[in-house]
Amino acid sequence: MKALLSSRPVLWFLFPFVAALAELVALQADRFHGHGRFVVLRERADIQDRHFPAADS
């Protein structure tokens, strides 16, 4: 994924979105397949915080 995005500088801004979505999908697939549970809001927020840290003002 990084190779594709680095070869096309115009798409580089998409990397955080793609990485966060991939992490969320992987976690949801593991949860749903293993236990039948969904990813809760707090876990979604943690994923978002990792990929989109708060900007210093």
mmCIF file of the N, C-alpha and C atoms, coordinates in Angstrom:
data_MODEL
# 
_entry.id   MODEL 
# 
loop_
_atom_site.group_PDB 
_atom_site.id 
_atom_site.type_symbol 
_atom_site.label_atom_id 
_atom_site.label_alt_id 
_atom_site.label_comp_id 
_atom_site.label_asym_id 
_atom_site.label_entity_id 
_atom_site.label_seq_id 
_atom_site.pdbx_PDB_ins_code 
_atom_site.Cartn_x 
_atom_site.Cartn_y 
_atom_site.Cartn_z 
_atom_site.occupancy 
_atom_site.B_iso_or_equiv 
_atom_site.pdbx_formal_charge 
_atom_site.auth_seq_id 
_atom_site.auth_comp_id 
_atom_site.auth_asym_id 
_atom_site.auth_atom_id 
_atom_site.pdbx_PDB_model_num 
ATOM 1   N N  . MET A 1 1  ? 0.832   -1.187  0.000  1.00 0.00 ? 1  MET A N  1 
ATOM 2   C CA . MET A 1 1  ? 0.000   0.000   0.000  1.00 0.00 ? 1  MET A CA 1 
ATOM 3   C C  . MET A 1 1  ? 0.880   1.256   0.000  1.00 0.00 ? 1  MET A C  1 
ATOM 4   N N  . LYS A 1 2  ? 1.905   1.252   0.858  1.00 0.00 ? 2  LYS A N  1 
ATOM 5   C CA . LYS A 1 2  ? 2.788   2.423   0.915  1.00 0.00 ? 2  LYS A CA 1 
ATOM 6   C C  . LYS A 1 2  ? 3.481   2.642   -0.426 1.00 0.00 ? 2  LYS A C  1 
ATOM 7   N N  . ALA A 1 3  ? 3.867   1.555   -1.091 1.00 0.00 ? 3  ALA A N  1 
ATOM 8   C CA . ALA A 1 3  ? 4.541   1.679   -2.375 1.00 0.00 ? 3  ALA A CA 1 
ATOM 9   C C  . ALA A 1 3  ? 3.617   2.322   -3.409 1.00 0.00 ? 3  ALA A C  1 
ATOM 10  N N  . LEU A 1 4  ? 2.377   1.913   -3.415 1.00 0.00 ? 4  LEU A N  1 
ATOM 11  C CA . LEU A 1 4  ? 1.411   2.479   -4.361 1.00 0.00 ? 4  LEU A CA 1 
ATOM 12  C C  . LEU A 1 4  ? 1.208   3.966   -4.088 1.00 0.00 ? 4  LEU A C  1 
ATOM 13  N N  . LEU A 1 5  ? 1.012   4.303   -2.823 1.00 0.00 ? 5  LEU A N  1 
ATOM 14  C CA . LEU A 1 5  ? 0.748   5.697   -2.487 1.00 0.00 ? 5  LEU A CA 1 
ATOM 15  C C  . LEU A 1 5  ? 1.978   6.580   -2.680 1.00 0.00 ? 5  LEU A C  1 
ATOM 16  N N  . SER A 1 6  ? 3.165   6.034   -2.427 1.00 0.00 ? 6  SER A N  1 
ATOM 17  C CA . SER A 1 6  ? 4.374   6.849   -2.613 1.00 0.00 ? 6  SER A CA 1 
ATOM 18  C C  . SER A 1 6  ? 4.697   7.035   -4.095 1.00 0.00 ? 6  SER A C  1 
ATOM 19  N N  . SER A 1 7  ? 4.254   6.119   -4.928 1.00 0.00 ? 7  SER A N  1 
ATOM 20  C CA . SER A 1 7  ? 4.494   6.270   -6.362 1.00 0.00 ? 7  SER A CA 1 
ATOM 21  C C  . SER A 1 7  ? 3.552   7.295   -6.992 1.00 0.00 ? 7  SER A C  1 
ATOM 22  N N  . ARG A 1 8  ? 2.506   7.629   -6.277 1.00 0.00 ? 8  ARG A N  1 
ATOM 23  C CA . ARG A 1 8  ? 1.532   8.619   -6.751 1.00 0.00 ? 8  ARG A CA 1 
ATOM 24  C C  . ARG A 1 8  ? 1.346   9.678   -5.667 1.00 0.00 ? 8  ARG A C  1 
ATOM 25  N N  . PRO A 1 9  ? 2.167   10.737  -5.719 1.00 0.00 ? 9  PRO A N  1 
ATOM 26  C CA . PRO A 1 9  ? 2.131   11.750  -4.658 1.00 0.00 ? 9  PRO A CA 1 
ATOM 27  C C  . PRO A 1 9  ? 0.758   12.376  -4.443 1.00 0.00 ? 9  PRO A C  1 
ATOM 28  N N  . VAL A 1 10 ? -0.063  12.414  -5.458 1.00 0.00 ? 10 VAL A N  1 
ATOM 29  C CA . VAL A 1 10 ? -1.385  13.011  -5.325 1.00 0.00 ? 10 VAL A CA 1 
ATOM 30  C C  . VAL A 1 10 ? -2.244  12.197  -4.340 1.00 0.00 ? 10 VAL A C  1 
ATOM 31  N N  . LEU A 1 11 ? -2.017  10.901  -4.261 1.00 0.00 ? 11 LEU A N  1 
ATOM 32  C CA . LEU A 1 11 ? -2.810  10.032  -3.402 1.00 0.00 ? 11 LEU A CA 1 
ATOM 33  C C  . LEU A 1 11 ? -2.253  9.901   -1.986 1.00 0.00 ? 11 LEU A C  1 
ATOM 34  N N  . TRP A 1 12 ? -1.112  10.514  -1.691 1.00 0.00 ? 12 TRP A N  1 
ATOM 35  C CA . TRP A 1 12 ? -0.461  10.333  -0.396 1.00 0.00 ? 12 TRP A CA 1 
ATOM 36  C C  . TRP A 1 12 ? -1.375  10.755  0.758  1.00 0.00 ? 12 TRP A C  1 
ATOM 37  N N  . PHE A 1 13 ? -2.211  11.744  0.562  1.00 0.00 ? 13 PHE A N  1 
ATOM 38  C CA . PHE A 1 13 ? -3.102  12.213  1.618  1.00 0.00 ? 13 PHE A CA 1 
ATOM 39  C C  . PHE A 1 13 ? -4.123  11.159  2.032  1.00 0.00 ? 13 PHE A C  1 
ATOM 40  N N  . LEU A 1 14 ? -4.344  10.139  1.209  1.00 0.00 ? 14 LEU A N  1 
ATOM 41  C CA . LEU A 1 14 ? -5.317  9.094   1.524  1.00 0.00 ? 14 LEU A CA 1 
ATOM 42  C C  . LEU A 1 14 ? -4.792  8.044   2.507  1.00 0.00 ? 14 LEU A C  1 
ATOM 43  N N  . PHE A 1 15 ? -3.486  8.001   2.725  1.00 0.00 ? 15 PHE A N  1 
ATOM 44  C CA . PHE A 1 15 ? -2.908  6.929   3.527  1.00 0.00 ? 15 PHE A CA 1 
ATOM 45  C C  . PHE A 1 15 ? -3.520  6.810   4.920  1.00 0.00 ? 15 PHE A C  1 
ATOM 46  N N  . PRO A 1 16 ? -3.694  7.893   5.693  1.00 0.00 ? 16 PRO A N  1 
ATOM 47  C CA . PRO A 1 16 ? -4.293  7.733   7.024  1.00 0.00 ? 16 PRO A CA 1 
ATOM 48  C C  . PRO A 1 16 ? -5.714  7.164   6.976  1.00 0.00 ? 16 PRO A C  1 
ATOM 49  N N  . PHE A 1 17 ? -6.482  7.551   5.990  1.00 0.00 ? 17 PHE A N  1 
ATOM 50  C CA . PHE A 1 17 ? -7.850  7.035   5.853  1.00 0.00 ? 17 PHE A CA 1 
ATOM 51  C C  . PHE A 1 17 ? -7.842  5.543   5.546  1.00 0.00 ? 17 PHE A C  1 
ATOM 52  N N  . VAL A 1 18 ? -6.991  5.151   4.622  1.00 0.00 ? 18 VAL A N  1 
ATOM 53  C CA . VAL A 1 18 ? -6.903  3.748   4.220  1.00 0.00 ? 18 VAL A CA 1 
ATOM 54  C C  . VAL A 1 18 ? -6.378  2.902   5.376  1.00 0.00 ? 18 VAL A C  1 
ATOM 55  N N  . ALA A 1 19 ? -5.360  3.386   6.075  1.00 0.00 ? 19 ALA A N  1 
ATOM 56  C CA . ALA A 1 19 ? -4.784  2.635   7.195  1.00 0.00 ? 19 ALA A CA 1 
ATOM 57  C C  . ALA A 1 19 ? -5.797  2.463   8.326  1.00 0.00 ? 19 ALA A C  1 
ATOM 58  N N  . ALA A 1 20 ? -6.528  3.519   8.651  1.00 0.00 ? 20 ALA A N  1 
ATOM 59  C CA . ALA A 1 20 ? -7.535  3.433   9.714  1.00 0.00 ? 20 ALA A CA 1 
ATOM 60  C C  . ALA A 1 20 ? -8.657  2.476   9.324  1.00 0.00 ? 20 ALA A C  1 
ATOM 61  N N  . LEU A 1 21 ? -9.106  2.556   8.095  1.00 0.00 ? 21 LEU A N  1 
ATOM 62  C CA . LEU A 1 21 ? -10.166 1.669   7.628  1.00 0.00 ? 21 LEU A CA 1 
ATOM 63  C C  . LEU A 1 21 ? -9.702  0.214   7.623  1.00 0.00 ? 21 LEU A C  1 
ATOM 64  N N  . ALA A 1 22 ? -8.472  -0.026  7.177  1.00 0.00 ? 22 ALA A N  1 
ATOM 65  C CA . ALA A 1 22 ? -7.942  -1.389  7.149  1.00 0.00 ? 22 ALA A CA 1 
ATOM 66  C C  . ALA A 1 22 ? -7.836  -1.962  8.558  1.00 0.00 ? 22 ALA A C  1 
ATOM 67  N N  . GLU A 1 23 ? -7.391  -1.143  9.514  1.00 0.00 ? 23 GLU A N  1 
ATOM 68  C CA . GLU A 1 23 ? -7.302  -1.611  10.897 1.00 0.00 ? 23 GLU A CA 1 
ATOM 69  C C  . GLU A 1 23 ? -8.685  -1.924  11.466 1.00 0.00 ? 23 GLU A C  1 
ATOM 70  N N  . LEU A 1 24 ? -9.640  -1.067  11.195 1.00 0.00 ? 24 LEU A N  1 
ATOM 71  C CA . LEU A 1 24 ? -11.001 -1.278  11.684 1.00 0.00 ? 24 LEU A CA 1 
ATOM 72  C C  . LEU A 1 24 ? -11.623 -2.532  11.071 1.00 0.00 ? 24 LEU A C  1 
ATOM 73  N N  . VAL A 1 25 ? -11.441 -2.722  9.786  1.00 0.00 ? 25 VAL A N  1 
ATOM 74  C CA . VAL A 1 25 ? -11.996 -3.902  9.110  1.00 0.00 ? 25 VAL A CA 1 
ATOM 75  C C  . VAL A 1 25 ? -11.347 -5.176  9.637  1.00 0.00 ? 25 VAL A C  1 
ATOM 76  N N  . ALA A 1 26 ? -10.036 -5.156  9.841  1.00 0.00 ? 26 ALA A N  1 
ATOM 77  C CA . ALA A 1 26 ? -9.343  -6.336  10.366 1.00 0.00 ? 26 ALA A CA 1 
ATOM 78  C C  . ALA A 1 26 ? -9.825  -6.675  11.777 1.00 0.00 ? 26 ALA A C  1 
ATOM 79  N N  . LEU A 1 27 ? -9.977  -5.660  12.624 1.00 0.00 ? 27 LEU A N  1 
ATOM 80  C CA . LEU A 1 27 ? -10.458 -5.883  13.977 1.00 0.00 ? 27 LEU A CA 1 
ATOM 81  C C  . LEU A 1 27 ? -11.893 -6.404  13.968 1.00 0.00 ? 27 LEU A C  1 
ATOM 82  N N  . GLN A 1 28 ? -12.739 -5.815  13.134 1.00 0.00 ? 28 GLN A N  1 
ATOM 83  C CA . GLN A 1 28 ? -14.135 -6.249  13.054 1.00 0.00 ? 28 GLN A CA 1 
ATOM 84  C C  . GLN A 1 28 ? -14.237 -7.673  12.535 1.00 0.00 ? 28 GLN A C  1 
ATOM 85  N N  . ALA A 1 29 ? -13.429 -8.011  11.545 1.00 0.00 ? 29 ALA A N  1 
ATOM 86  C CA . ALA A 1 29 ? -13.461 -9.370  11.000 1.00 0.00 ? 29 ALA A CA 1 
ATOM 87  C C  . ALA A 1 29 ? -13.040 -10.380 12.058 1.00 0.00 ? 29 ALA A C  1 
ATOM 88  N N  . ASP A 1 30 ? -12.018 -10.042 12.827 1.00 0.00 ? 30 ASP A N  1 
ATOM 89  C CA . ASP A 1 30 ? -11.548 -10.934 13.880 1.00 0.00 ? 30 ASP A CA 1 
ATOM 90  C C  . ASP A 1 30 ? -12.611 -11.091 14.959 1.00 0.00 ? 30 ASP A C  1 
ATOM 91  N N  . ARG A 1 31 ? -13.222 -9.992  15.358 1.00 0.00 ? 31 ARG A N  1 
ATOM 92  C CA . ARG A 1 31 ? -14.255 -10.037 16.394 1.00 0.00 ? 31 ARG A CA 1 
ATOM 93  C C  . ARG A 1 31 ? -15.486 -10.799 15.923 1.00 0.00 ? 31 ARG A C  1 
ATOM 94  N N  . PHE A 1 32 ? -15.955 -10.482 14.759 1.00 0.00 ? 32 PHE A N  1 
ATOM 95  C CA . PHE A 1 32 ? -17.192 -11.083 14.262 1.00 0.00 ? 32 PHE A CA 1 
ATOM 96  C C  . PHE A 1 32 ? -17.017 -12.579 14.020 1.00 0.00 ? 32 PHE A C  1 
ATOM 97  N N  . HIS A 1 33 ? -15.864 -12.940 13.440 1.00 0.00 ? 33 HIS A N  1 
ATOM 98  C CA . HIS A 1 33 ? -15.606 -14.350 13.145 1.00 0.00 ? 33 HIS A CA 1 
ATOM 99  C C  . HIS A 1 33 ? -15.410 -15.145 14.426 1.00 0.00 ? 33 HIS A C  1 
ATOM 100 N N  . GLY A 1 34 ? -14.711 -14.555 15.389 1.00 0.00 ? 34 GLY A N  1 
ATOM 101 C CA . GLY A 1 34 ? -14.389 -15.289 16.603 1.00 0.00 ? 34 GLY A CA 1 
ATOM 102 C C  . GLY A 1 34 ? -15.481 -15.284 17.648 1.00 0.00 ? 34 GLY A C  1 
ATOM 103 N N  . HIS A 1 35 ? -16.152 -14.153 17.837 1.00 0.00 ? 35 HIS A N  1 
ATOM 104 C CA . HIS A 1 35 ? -17.064 -14.042 18.969 1.00 0.00 ? 35 HIS A CA 1 
ATOM 105 C C  . HIS A 1 35 ? -18.446 -13.518 18.610 1.00 0.00 ? 35 HIS A C  1 
ATOM 106 N N  . GLY A 1 36 ? -18.629 -13.040 17.414 1.00 0.00 ? 36 GLY A N  1 
ATOM 107 C CA . GLY A 1 36 ? -19.919 -12.491 17.055 1.00 0.00 ? 36 GLY A CA 1 
ATOM 108 C C  . GLY A 1 36 ? -20.179 -11.117 17.641 1.00 0.00 ? 36 GLY A C  1 
ATOM 109 N N  . ARG A 1 37 ? -19.109 -10.430 18.068 1.00 0.00 ? 37 ARG A N  1 
ATOM 110 C CA . ARG A 1 37 ? -19.263 -9.095  18.650 1.00 0.00 ? 37 ARG A CA 1 
ATOM 111 C C  . ARG A 1 37 ? -18.867 -8.041  17.617 1.00 0.00 ? 37 ARG A C  1 
ATOM 112 N N  . PHE A 1 38 ? -19.287 -6.821  17.881 1.00 0.00 ? 38 PHE A N  1 
ATOM 113 C CA . PHE A 1 38 ? -18.915 -5.696  17.037 1.00 0.00 ? 38 PHE A CA 1 
ATOM 114 C C  . PHE A 1 38 ? -17.879 -4.846  17.749 1.00 0.00 ? 38 PHE A C  1 
ATOM 115 N N  . VAL A 1 39 ? -17.141 -4.077  16.993 1.00 0.00 ? 39 VAL A N  1 
ATOM 116 C CA . VAL A 1 39 ? -16.182 -3.141  17.557 1.00 0.00 ? 39 VAL A CA 1 
ATOM 117 C C  . VAL A 1 39 ? -16.986 -2.001  18.183 1.00 0.00 ? 39 VAL A C  1 
ATOM 118 N N  . VAL A 1 40 ? -16.711 -1.727  19.442 1.00 0.00 ? 40 VAL A N  1 
ATOM 119 C CA . VAL A 1 40 ? -17.468 -0.690  20.155 1.00 0.00 ? 40 VAL A CA 1 
ATOM 120 C C  . VAL A 1 40 ? -16.913 0.689   19.821 1.00 0.00 ? 40 VAL A C  1 
ATOM 121 N N  . LEU A 1 41 ? -17.697 1.700   20.130 1.00 0.00 ? 41 LEU A N  1 
ATOM 122 C CA . LEU A 1 41 ? -17.350 3.071   19.790 1.00 0.00 ? 41 LEU A CA 1 
ATOM 123 C C  . LEU A 1 41 ? -16.002 3.499   20.364 1.00 0.00 ? 41 LEU A C  1 
ATOM 124 N N  . ARG A 1 42 ? -15.698 3.104   21.582 1.00 0.00 ? 42 ARG A N  1 
ATOM 125 C CA . ARG A 1 42 ? -14.423 3.496   22.208 1.00 0.00 ? 42 ARG A CA 1 
ATOM 126 C C  . ARG A 1 42 ? -13.241 2.949   21.407 1.00 0.00 ? 42 ARG A C  1 
ATOM 127 N N  . GLU A 1 43 ? -13.361 1.713   20.933 1.00 0.00 ? 43 GLU A N  1 
ATOM 128 C CA . GLU A 1 43 ? -12.284 1.122   20.138 1.00 0.00 ? 43 GLU A CA 1 
ATOM 129 C C  . GLU A 1 43 ? -12.153 1.819   18.789 1.00 0.00 ? 43 GLU A C  1 
ATOM 130 N N  . ARG A 1 44 ? -13.276 2.199   18.203 1.00 0.00 ? 44 ARG A N  1 
ATOM 131 C CA . ARG A 1 44 ? -13.231 2.959   16.947 1.00 0.00 ? 44 ARG A CA 1 
ATOM 132 C C  . ARG A 1 44 ? -12.549 4.305   17.168 1.00 0.00 ? 44 ARG A C  1 
ATOM 133 N N  . ALA A 1 45 ? -12.852 4.938   18.292 1.00 0.00 ? 45 ALA A N  1 
ATOM 134 C CA . ALA A 1 45 ? -12.229 6.226   18.611 1.00 0.00 ? 45 ALA A CA 1 
ATOM 135 C C  . ALA A 1 45 ? -10.725 6.064   18.817 1.00 0.00 ? 45 ALA A C  1 
ATOM 136 N N  . ASP A 1 46 ? -10.298 4.972   19.445 1.00 0.00 ? 46 ASP A N  1 
ATOM 137 C CA . ASP A 1 46 ? -8.866  4.724   19.636 1.00 0.00 ? 46 ASP A CA 1 
ATOM 138 C C  . ASP A 1 46 ? -8.153  4.559   18.295 1.00 0.00 ? 46 ASP A C  1 
ATOM 139 N N  . ILE A 1 47 ? -8.783  3.849   17.379 1.00 0.00 ? 47 ILE A N  1 
ATOM 140 C CA . ILE A 1 47 ? -8.201  3.686   16.040 1.00 0.00 ? 47 ILE A CA 1 
ATOM 141 C C  . ILE A 1 47 ? -8.088  5.036   15.350 1.00 0.00 ? 47 ILE A C  1 
ATOM 142 N N  . GLN A 1 48 ? -9.139  5.819   15.438 1.00 0.00 ? 48 GLN A N  1 
ATOM 143 C CA . GLN A 1 48 ? -9.125  7.139   14.819 1.00 0.00 ? 48 GLN A CA 1 
ATOM 144 C C  . GLN A 1 48 ? -8.047  8.027   15.449 1.00 0.00 ? 48 GLN A C  1 
ATOM 145 N N  . ASP A 1 49 ? -7.893  7.979   16.750 1.00 0.00 ? 49 ASP A N  1 
ATOM 146 C CA . ASP A 1 49 ? -6.874  8.781   17.425 1.00 0.00 ? 49 ASP A CA 1 
ATOM 147 C C  . ASP A 1 49 ? -5.464  8.379   17.014 1.00 0.00 ? 49 ASP A C  1 
ATOM 148 N N  . ARG A 1 50 ? -5.253  7.092   16.774 1.00 0.00 ? 50 ARG A N  1 
ATOM 149 C CA . ARG A 1 50 ? -3.926  6.636   16.344 1.00 0.00 ? 50 ARG A CA 1 
ATOM 150 C C  . ARG A 1 50 ? -3.580  7.160   14.943 1.00 0.00 ? 50 ARG A C  1 
ATOM 151 N N  . HIS A 1 51 ? -4.551  7.187   14.073 1.00 0.00 ? 51 HIS A N  1 
ATOM 152 C CA . HIS A 1 51 ? -4.287  7.580   12.688 1.00 0.00 ? 51 HIS A CA 1 
ATOM 153 C C  . HIS A 1 51 ? -4.486  9.063   12.425 1.00 0.00 ? 51 HIS A C  1 
ATOM 154 N N  . PHE A 1 52 ? -5.238  9.729   13.294 1.00 0.00 ? 52 PHE A N  1 
ATOM 155 C CA . PHE A 1 52 ? -5.488  11.168  13.159 1.00 0.00 ? 52 PHE A CA 1 
ATOM 156 C C  . PHE A 1 52 ? -5.271  11.844  14.514 1.00 0.00 ? 52 PHE A C  1 
ATOM 157 N N  . PRO A 1 53 ? -3.991  11.974  14.916 1.00 0.00 ? 53 PRO A N  1 
ATOM 158 C CA . PRO A 1 53 ? -3.724  12.585  16.219 1.00 0.00 ? 53 PRO A CA 1 
ATOM 159 C C  . PRO A 1 53 ? -4.198  14.043  16.249 1.00 0.00 ? 53 PRO A C  1 
ATOM 160 N N  . ALA A 1 54 ? -4.530  14.502  17.450 1.00 0.00 ? 54 ALA A N  1 
ATOM 161 C CA . ALA A 1 54 ? -4.987  15.883  17.612 1.00 0.00 ? 54 ALA A CA 1 
ATOM 162 C C  . ALA A 1 54 ? -3.879  16.851  17.217 1.00 0.00 ? 54 ALA A C  1 
ATOM 163 N N  . ALA A 1 55 ? -4.241  17.875  16.495 1.00 0.00 ? 55 ALA A N  1 
ATOM 164 C CA . ALA A 1 55 ? -3.263  18.885  16.062 1.00 0.00 ? 55 ALA A CA 1 
ATOM 165 C C  . ALA A 1 55 ? -2.959  19.830  17.219 1.00 0.00 ? 55 ALA A C  1 
ATOM 166 N N  . ASP A 1 56 ? -1.702  20.184  17.348 1.00 0.00 ? 56 ASP A N  1 
ATOM 167 C CA . ASP A 1 56 ? -1.316  21.161  18.367 1.00 0.00 ? 56 ASP A CA 1 
ATOM 168 C C  . ASP A 1 56 ? -1.748  22.543  17.907 1.00 0.00 ? 56 ASP A C  1 
ATOM 169 N N  . SER A 1 57 ? -2.439  23.249  18.765 1.00 0.00 ? 57 SER A N  1 
ATOM 170 C CA . SER A 1 57 ? -2.917  24.580  18.388 1.00 0.00 ? 57 SER A CA 1 
ATOM 171 C C  . SER A 1 57 ? -2.060  25.644  19.015 1.00 0.00 ? 57 SER A C  1 
# 
